[in-house]
Structure formats: C-alpha cells, structure tokens
Amino acid sequence: MLWQGKKVYLLGLMVAALVACGDDDGTSGTGGGDMTTLDMEPAVDMDAPDLPERTVPCQDESISALDLRDTIGMRDILEEAPAPNFEHFIDARGGGFPPSESYVYARFTDEGLERVELDDEAALESTGWDIAFRRFVMRLNSGVAGPSYVVAARTAAETAFDDVTAVPDGLTFREEAYMSDTCEFVSDGSGIGAPATALGSFWTYPGCVSMTGNVFVVQLASGRHLKLQVLSYYSPSSQAVCDSEGRGDPATSANVRIRWAFLD
Amino acid sequence: MGRRGYAWAVVASLVLVASVAEARPDDPQPGELPPFFDGADVVETFDAPGGLVRVHFTRAGRHIVDDRDADEDGVPDVVELAGETLEESWAFYRDVLGFRAPRSDADADADGGDGRFDLYLLRFDIGANGAFRRQGCDAEGCFGYALIEADFRRRGFATVRDAHRIVGSHELFHAVQAAYGGDLSVNVSEGTATWATERFDASLTDFESQIAGFMARPDRSLDQEPTGPVDGFSYGTGLFFVFLDARVPGNDFVRDLLLGTAEETGWLPRLEVLLGDAAGVTLTDELGVFARWNLATGRRQADEGYANAATYPQLEPRVIGLPFEDDALRVFRASTRYYRAPLVAGAEEAYRVALVGDDETVEPLTIIGALEEADGELRVFSAPGRDRVLELRPAGNAVFLHAAVANGAIEGGSARPGLCAGTPAQVDGCVARLMPPGDMGPGEDMGPSPDMGPGDPGASSGGGCAAAGPVGPWLVLLVWLGRRRRAPLAA
C-alpha cells in the first residue's frame, strides 16, 4: 500500500511533465538515500489536467512521530508587507511546547498567505493547503505530509532574496520525505531530532533556533513558483540575539515571520 | 507542564548534540554548546569530601555563584552543597539501588582526568537548569560530566537545597545510565532519571511536577520518542516506572533495562520479558492497569491506584457528550485514549461503553469505564477488549462518565476500533451503525461464544458490575463476528 502511494506520485509527476513539455526530458525521479529528491524542470505546468489522487504513506507513523493533532488552534496569519514581496507573521506556537494543537495550514495566493482551517489528520487527505507551520517545523503538502505536489528546492548558499527573480537553473526539488520508505522517522541532523523537512534548512541549532537565511524556491501543485525565506522564529529582536550569541528566548518562540514572492 | 520540565527539555536536547564533544565548559572549543565559562573567568575547583566529585565554579562574571560562606571555610556554601548532594545521590544509586557508579574519567587525555566526576556550575538561560554530557566510551560504558545552574535563587524551586537535590540527582543518574553504555531511548533516559530522583528523595515535589507532562498526553505511546527538543512527556514517563515498582515491589527493571541497551529490541519488548520472568504477568495486561490507575489521580480517588495518587496531577480526559460515537478511534501502542462526559445524576440506571472491531484490532485493548461522583469518588470498571462491551451499573448519582481505551500492544501501529458510549440503547444503535454492513446478515451462526462465557466478567473495582452484563442481542452478533473472522486463520 505504501508502495502504491509512492508509485502513483512518481507517475503523476511524469504525466504532468509530458503534458507540459511535450517531450521526455522533463521530470524524473531520483530517489537517493533516505531522502526522495525529484529533479524537475522548473516550468512544469502542473495545472494541466488531473494530477492523480494519491494516498499519503506512513500516516499512522507520521501522526505518532510528529505528534499530529486533531485539534485546530485559532492561530493568526497576519500580513506585514504586501505583494509583490509579501511578509507574513504566523502564530506557530501550536498551543505551547509540547504543542497541543494542529499545525497552522495555509496556501499561497495572489492575495497573500491564506489560512486553511484543517486539523492535522484531515490535512493528510487534503490538497487544499500548501504549507503548514508549527513551532520550528514547516511542512509542504507532498510526499509523506500530504496528498498534493508542493515541493521545494534550496537555492545556492548566500543567495539574496532580492536577487532571485526567476527559478534558478539546476535546482533539485524535494517532496516531504521525513518518513522513510519503511515508515521510519528521518531526522534532520540538527541534533535535536527534528524531522528532515524540505524547508528544514531554514534554521540551525547552536543553542537556539538560528536563521540560516536560506532562500527556497517552492513549486506549487499548479506548477507556479515562489521564492521564500524565513526571517525569524523568535521576535525580531530576540532572533538577532539568537543569531549572534546563540541564546534563545522561549517567551517569543514560534512567532514565525516569512517573506515570499511569486516568480511566475 | 511546569517550568522546570521545559527547562530540562531544552537542556536534554543539547546532551545529544554534545555527546561527542571533546572540550569542557572551562575549555570551550568552536561549536561548544552553551553554557560555558567565559575566557576571563577564574575557574576554581572544590573537591567534595567523599572523594567522588569535583565542582568547578567562578566567583565573578556571568557565571558567578552565590558566594555566601556561612561556615567561613573559604568555599561558597552552594558549591559545597552541590558537591555533597551529588555524592549523596551517588551513594544512594550505588549502595541502595544497586546501580553502577558513574564511570571514571581518570584515563581521559585531558579535562578532569583525576577520576572524580566533574560538575560545572554555570548560568543557564531561562528554561534550563542542568545537563549531562557524555564525553567518551569504552567497552564497559561511558563517562561524562554535568553542568548545573550556578544560582538557583529565583528559578522556581522551593529552596536552593531542593533545587540541588532535584537537578543534581537527576543529572547524576544520567551519569549512572552512561556507565552502562549503549544508546538509551530518550523516554527511558529521562523517565528513569525522574524516577531515580523520586527514589532518592520522595519528599521532593519534582516527580509530581514532571509527571504532568505524561498526564497531559496519555494518548502518546510510551515509547514514542520526541521529535525535536525533549518535552515533558519524556520526563513524565517516570510515572510508569513508579507504577511498576508498585505492581512488582523490589524489581530491578530499570537496571535490567540499562543492561539491555545494547540489544536491538525495543525497551517495551524487553520489559515484557522482564515482567514475565519477575511476576508472571504480561505488559499488555499491566498497561491496562496502568491506564486505570492514571484515571484515579488528583481529586479522583478509586479503590486501587497509586499510594500518593492524591498528590499527582489529575488527568484531564477529552470532554464529550453522550451519546458518543467514533467510527475509528486511533489508539497507539502503549497508550490510552480517555474521554469524559457529564451526566445528569440519577437520570439513568446504567451506561455502556463498547468497542467495534475485529478480533485482531480489539485483542490488545482494554476497555475502561468509570462513574465519578461529585466528590471525585470513582467506580472503575474494565474488561478486555475482546469482550467488546462494558456495562457500568448502577449509575447512581454519578456526575461524570469516563470511557477509555488502552492499547496494550508493545509493537506495531495504532489500533482503530470504533467506540460507542452512552445509555445501553444508545450504544446498541451506535454499534449497529459502526459494524460493517456485510457482517450484519441474518442466518449466520449466532450461537454462544467461548469469549463471552459467564465466568469472564472482566476486572472491576469499586463495586458494581463489570463487563459483559446483560447487553442485548447485538452483543451476540459481535461475538459471532469475532468467530467468523477467525475462520480464515483456521483455514
């Protein structure tokens, strides 16, 4: 059954690529190690017909390992800067630590980052969301996280957000693969056992959640792309202390700020 | 969760990162995790009188200790307290509980190196109070050192002495664990350290504080490790080891678990073997009892349970209304789902809780129900999951109905039974709705089942009826369902 999900997904991507590109050099699966990576043409049109339905593998294990909840928290997403370079605040506290609420689910739209009211278990069966936030974990709706096809790639180190004006060549897009093919939890190597998510390299942990400044390109299920950077996990002033001195401020943690902009 | 629970959560996560560190807090190297002494700090040492512990501290700078010295011996009182407390807990773990002593670092190339256990007094950020860091291992085990908050005043502890007894004995037990080598699961590591501190000094309130982390999440598997920083649940699993002490007095389960860390098997399967050998019971059954005991804490009191149950945090089940119906409850292995519904006192003669599922699903489960009076008195009923129904009678003046499902499986994924609760008539209807249509056909074998003989009433406490009371014709159908699904196995 788990294999079925994976196979359907890969097939789906290939179908989409063929429809969009009309040739056979568009998309290929390149699973490697514990991480499944997908080399994709950036311009794949995934709006094109009928992305196949897929069942998310490893649901039971994910619910347990990620402490997924069936309680929706009334958490805010606030726009702090408008298009084209959106900035959003996300209340990702999840009810505290350890969290007692589901992730905050959202989708990227021309009007901004829109909250989607879902609990974690429902989200495993919903294509209506693109990204989920809780504490220091951000998940995309793909792979083991959800039935959609939202994938991400990290741009080269030291890439400036403003310098990304189109999808860079040579990116490797990743679906969510923080559970292995055998449904074992895959941690990110941060040392604190966090899930190895596609966006997980937005932080490191030198004693607090420090920002790397990495810029990601996210490809939505529609095939549209956006660039995304996580600005802070703590309040901006606390984040500055964390980034420079390695000291965190639990009182302001999980107050996440991101900036993002559509690229096409 | 208490403040201290969060504190250790953060610090314990650092332990994982620092386990291979070569440097120490008085000789920080690039990448060293905080806290560590600043370059200008003058770091002094104090050797505790038992010859087991050396305390490293400074009298100035960011990591200054409280320098009061009542006995005017030139050593700050808090430094002496820290060292002597570690030596006291060392002796208790070794001489009373029979654990190995922490491993000596006498053979280490640098740092410490005199064989004494090194304790560094440092100022932690808010939210952390102590840490143990492994530094090296050989075939026999691992050694390391501890860091403890330099000034516990205004850190939320009743007294500075209490703080040292709690944090010091906790971190020293991590050193004991390290002496056995192997990679201990986080839950066992923190849970048994919490248990050890309670054994060391039961007058401390730390245990009662820490187990709140477990009581808040009884639906999480006992062996589900945290993803991300260690959270209160891991510390709170100490409750399970206290439970085992109460059920099997004089056991050596914790020590045997430490001895078995090098084995591939998980700690629950290993505990299953230990329980069988020591007491002839199964972990599956004991997890059902554990679930019952955990319901009877705080102001809720039952005939069976923890000796100090009234001082434990009260479990707060999910509030539901009756009738209640869930077509696919998710109950992870070694966990319990709890529900509570308000009742109108005296309105009904009896209530009923039922599971819907095939034999394989319900076999490891325990159904638990309880009627709670206004004063918190509980009458607890339970039955094996294979009975599928639990009748709570007489309802009397109960003001709450509790329904719970414990999963005693020690491996594998979650169980997904249907759950019904309400009056007998309501539950009858619920069960009929949740049973697969294909299993409802008439004319099948409706005869009696060996599963439901009159001699199998299930366990109960507090008087009243237990499982398998008069439950109506649908129950027979359920029994038939179970038999029918066994047939392919026989074939």
Interface residues (C-beta under 8 A of the other chain):
Chain A: D60 E61 I63 S64 A65 L66 D67 G96 F97 P98 S100 R135 F136 V137 F185 S187 G191 I192 G193 A194 P195 Y205 P206 G207 G246 R247 G248 P250
Chain B: M1 Y6 A9 V10 S13 L14 L16 V17 G31 L33 P34 D125 I126 G127 V186 G213 A216 R217 R220 S221 Q224 E225 P226 T227 G228 P229 D231 G232 F233 R330 F332 G413 S414
